[in-house]
Amino acid sequence: MLKDHIRELVHQVSVMSEEQRRREEQDEPTALRRKYELELVNLKVEALLVRSCRSSSVMPCVPLWHTQKPLLPPPPPPLFPSPLCAPNPAHTPVARPFPCLHEN
């Protein structure tokens, strides 16, 4: 009787382990297929980006913020080299198009 019970338990364990192995074999291809499908999508996106960058009808690959126009124009250059028209030894002397109002 005890031997029969042990045999029954051994049989159940072997059946359960066989089912577990079969499930793992089925899950593994499914997981691999999902992984490869995702990698394939990523490769397709990369290929499209490279193709569009190499196309002569499309601008070269430049970040988008370089292609957009600035919202405000740059400020105009200052009329005088310094607020009080003081000479700056770092700058070379330049003829001023307008007389300095602070020299009078």
URWO-V73118 format. One record per pair of residues at least 24 apart in sequence whose ideal C-beta (glycine too) atoms are under 8 Angstrom apart, sorted by the first residue. I is the first residue (numbers start at 1). J is the second residue. Records with the same first field share a line. If there is no record, write none. Layout:
I = J, J
This chain:
none
